[in-house]
Structure formats: structure tokens, C-alpha cells
Amino acid sequence: MRVLGVDPGLTRCGVGVVEGTAGRPLTLVGVGVVRTPADLDLSRRLLLIETGLEEWFEAHRPDAVAVERVFSQHNVRTVMGTAQASAVAMLVAARRGLPVALHTPSEVKAAISGSGRADKDQVAAMVARVLRLAEPPKPADAADAAALAICHIWRGTAQNRLAAAIAKQR
């Protein structure tokens, strides 16, 4: 399974593509960020994110997409921008008919490090270890996106099996 992880943000939208299956070594296919200038109008920034994500989807052809679930922060303006970037990622995936899963930050941290309270450095270090990289992806948004993809491969498979079993019971 090839999963494209998205760590949504207006200034830096992290993107990471990981391939593999649960229980087997995973491979980093690509990692980076889609950047937008802070001085641009919001609509133009969202368009740049959409264009950048379209390029990632086209180049890497994921089977599924994992997006960080937006959680309530104290800064409403930051939450709105993150939610808007998240919606763009979901739209790009939906346009291609790809399944989209939302994972909370603590869920991703727990999956990758064993602790839902891990800091960014711990997450980045574990991404490097799991993907057998010499050093963590930079910037942190890119490492977070790779962590989302890893989390989805590890947890999404179990969730899909559970959903299929429940559907079969009905």
C-alpha cells in the first residue's frame, strides 16, 4: 500500500509518501513541503496548496491518503488555516476517488513512538528509524507527514479489517 500523508498548514503543508504493509519494513517514497508566502491572499495560498498537492498525487500515485485531524488550538486563526489546508488535501484525494483517513496528532505520536505525548524531535527520530533513514526528514512538517503515512499503514489495515468484519456481521 502506498500512502500519502499530509500535515496541513498554510505556510508549510508537509507531504510524505510511504509504501509498505503492516508487519513489514516500510519505504519512504518521497517527502517534502508545499510552501505558500504569508503575504498572499488566502484564496491564492489555497490554490498554491492544491496545485502542489496535485503534483505530489500525480508523481506518486498513492492508494490512500492520511491527513492530520485538525484539533482545537487557542489561536482560532491558526486552526482555520490548518482546517482549510486540510480540506484542500481531502478534496484533491476525493477528486481521484482515493480513501481519506483522518488521524489525530496524539494517535500518530502513539503509533510512531509509543507515546501520545511525544515531542516533534522524538517523532522525527522514530520516522528516521522506522524508515531506515540516516537522519530525520526536514522540516518537521515533512517528518510529521511521513509519520501520518506510517500511522495509517500500521493502523489503517487493522481498522479496515475491523470495519469489514462488522459489515459482514450485518
C-alpha positions in Angstrom: 0.0 0.0 0.0 1.3 3.5 -0.9 0.0 6.2 1.5 0.4 9.9 1.1 0.4 11.7 4.4 -0.5 15.4 4.7 0.4 17.6 7.7 -1.8 20.5 6.7 -0.7 24.1 7.1 -0.9 27.3 5.1 2.7 28.3 5.2 4.2 24.8 5.1 2.0 21.8 4.2 4.0 18.7 4.9 3.8 15.8 2.5 5.2 12.3 2.9 4.7 9.2 0.8 5.4 5.8 2.4 5.0 2.4 0.9 4.6 -1.0 2.6 2.3 -3.1 4.7 1.9 -3.6 8.4 4.5 -6.0 9.8 7.0 -5.5 7.0 9.7 -2.9 6.5 8.3 0.4 5.1 9.9 2.5 2.4 10.0 6.3 2.1 9.0 7.2 -1.5 9.1 10.9 -1.1 8.9 13.7 1.5 8.7 17.5 1.4 6.6 20.5 1.8 4.3 22.7 -0.2 5.0 26.3 0.7 3.0 29.4 0.3 4.0 33.0 1.0 2.3 34.5 4.1 1.7 37.8 2.3 -0.5 36.2 -0.4 -4.3 36.4 -0.3 -5.8 33.3 1.4 -7.6 32.1 -1.8 -4.2 32.2 -3.7 -2.5 30.3 -0.9 -5.1 27.6 -1.0 -4.8 27.4 -4.8 -1.0 27.0 -4.4 -1.5 24.2 -1.9 -3.9 22.5 -4.3 -1.5 22.8 -7.2 1.4 21.5 -5.1 -0.6 18.6 -3.8 -1.9 17.7 -7.2 1.8 17.4 -8.3 2.5 15.1 -5.4 -0.5 12.9 -6.2 0.4 12.8 -9.9 4.0 11.9 -9.3 3.5 9.3 -6.5 0.1 7.8 -7.3 -1.0 6.9 -3.7 -3.5 4.2 -2.8 -4.8 6.1 0.2 -4.4 9.5 1.9 -3.9 10.2 5.6 -4.5 13.7 6.8 -3.9 15.1 10.3 -7.2 15.7 12.0 -7.4 19.4 13.0 -7.7 19.9 16.7 -8.8 22.9 18.6 -5.9 25.2 19.4 -6.0 28.5 21.3 -5.3 30.5 18.1 -8.5 30.3 16.1 -6.8 31.9 13.1 -4.2 29.1 13.0 -6.9 26.5 13.3 -8.9 28.0 10.4 -5.8 28.0 8.1 -4.9 24.4 9.1 -8.5 23.3 8.5 -8.7 25.0 5.1 -5.4 23.3 4.0 -6.7 20.0 5.3 -9.9 20.4 3.3 -7.8 21.1 0.1 -5.9 17.8 0.7 -9.2 15.9 1.2 -10.6 17.5 -2.0 -7.6 16.5 -4.1 -7.9 12.9 -2.8 -11.7 12.8 -3.3 -11.3 14.1 -6.9 -9.2 11.0 -7.5 -11.5 8.6 -5.7 -9.0 7.9 -3.0 -9.9 6.9 0.5 -9.0 9.5 3.1 -8.4 8.8 6.8 -8.0 11.4 9.5 -5.6 10.7 12.4 -5.2 12.9 15.5 -1.8 14.1 16.4 -1.8 12.0 19.6 -2.8 8.9 17.6 0.1 9.4 15.2 2.6 10.1 18.0 1.4 7.0 19.9 1.7 4.8 16.7 5.2 6.0 15.8 6.8 6.4 19.2 4.6 4.5 21.7 3.6 7.8 23.5 0.8 10.1 22.5 2.8 12.9 24.2 6.0 12.5 22.2 7.6 15.8 21.0 8.4 16.7 17.4 12.1 15.6 17.8 11.0 12.2 19.1 8.5 11.7 16.3 11.1 12.7 13.7 13.7 10.4 15.2 11.3 7.5 15.1 10.3 8.2 11.5 14.0 8.0 10.6 14.4 4.8 12.5 11.2 3.1 11.1 12.1 4.1 7.5 15.8 3.3 8.0 17.0 6.8 7.1 20.3 8.3 8.1 18.6 11.4 9.5 15.0 12.6 10.0 13.2 14.3 7.2 13.4 18.1 7.4 11.5 20.3 8.1 9.4 18.9 10.9 6.2 19.3 8.8 7.7 16.8 6.3 8.6 14.3 9.1 5.1 14.7 10.5 3.6 13.9 7.1 5.7 10.7 6.9 4.6 9.8 10.4 0.9 10.2 9.3 1.5 7.8 6.4 3.3 5.3 8.7 0.4 5.5 11.2 -2.1 4.9 8.5 -0.3 1.8 7.2 0.0 0.4 10.6 -3.4 1.3 12.0 -5.5 1.6 8.9 -5.1 -2.0 8.0 -6.5 -3.1 11.3 -9.3 -0.6 11.1 -10.2 -1.8 7.6 -10.3 -5.4 8.8 -12.5 -4.4 11.8 -14.9 -2.5 9.6 -15.1 -5.4 7.1 -15.8 -7.8 9.9 -18.6 -5.6 11.3 -20.1 -5.2 7.9 -20.1 -8.9 7.4 -22.0 -9.4 10.7 -24.8 -7.2 9.5 
